[in-house]
Amino acid sequence: MVTDAGTTPGVPIVDGVGRIPGFVNSYTFRVGEETYLIDTGVARKAKKIVQAFQTAGVPLDRVGKVLLTHHHIDHMGGASFLLQNTHAPLSCHGDDAAFVDGREEAPMPLLMRLFMRVHPAPVAVLLKDGDRVGPLVVVHLPGHTPGEVAFYEPTRKILFAGDSVVERKGRLVLPAPKYASSLELAVGSLDRLHRLDVELLLPGHGVPVGKNVTSLLDDLIERAPRDYLHRPAG
């Protein structure tokens, strides 16, 4: 039951967890007096995130950590602006860090490159599989990007899934193949994801999934080789 709508920025999901929806979902996760921000969306979403904090009456300096699930611009584009206003350390997996901080140019479709300006952001903490960020466990799920991670809260069985899987019309799917660094790894990472005990899955795209998570993952794992690895040409 939701009891803290006034103190958790975003649309309350469960106690201490809020969703700031958009093309990409950003999530807030309250840990004591701190609030973690998970994914920042594109640059223009930064204002929406600021507004969510203002509406909840939570000062931006209450943000203790900014966590990225991966380096794609639709998930990290607002980080540069938000870091100037929160002074929180930015964390991402080491395999994606060079794309986030601008040392390497991230692969990006031409159309996206034309219409979205990349704003590099300094990475303070390099994450690896099994690290703990407060109560969250880092789960490395490469494939969508080399450093794709999910953040798992084992006590309440909550998974911030990033783009390891996304929700679409009541099903779980992988993101569009053209955005994957390795479809083979993305499909392989589903088995690791399936081994987690998840009751609430919070995807980067789509709506939260709070029912039948295991069966939905079973369905995706059964379909994935056919749908993503052995598709007919043309």
C-alpha positions, 0 to 999 in steps of 0.5 A: 500500500502506498503511504508516502505520496508526498515524500517520494518524487514522481508517481508513487508505485510502492513505499519509497519508490516513484516513477517519473514517466515519459518515453523513458521512465526515471525512478526515485528510490528513497533510502532513509533521508536520501533519494536515489535517482535511477536514469535521467531521461533525455536532456529536456526531461531534466525539468520534469524531474526537477518539477517532480521533486518540487511537487513532492517537497523534496529538495534536489540536494536530497538526491544521494546518488544518480544511477544509470542503467546504461549509456544510451542518450535517452537514459543519461541525457539529463544527467549533466544538468541534474548533477549541477543541481544535486551534487550527487555522484553519478554511477554506471557500469565500467563498460559504459562509462567512456560513453557517458563521460564523453571519452568515446563517441557512443554508437547512435543512429544517424537520425537520433544524432541529428536531433539529440545533442549529447551532453557528457557527464562525469562518472564518479563511481564505476559499478560492476556485477554484484556491487551494492548501492545501499540496499540495491544489488547491481546485476550486469545484463550485457547485450543492449549495451556492454554495461547494461545493468539492473538494480535489484532490491532483494528484500522487497523483490523489486527490479529496476530493469533498465532496458534489459527487458521492456514492457509493451502491451502487457508483454515483456520484450527486448528493445528494438534490435537495431539498438543492441550492441549484441543481441546474442548477449541480450538474449543470454542475459534473460536467463540471469534475469530469470534467476532473480526472485522479482515481484515488481519489475520497473522497466525503462520503457512501458509500465511497471509490471507487478503481476506474473513477472516470472511467467512473462519472463518465461514467455519472453525466454521461449520466444527470444531465440526465434524473435531476435536471433533467428528472424527471417531475412527481409 
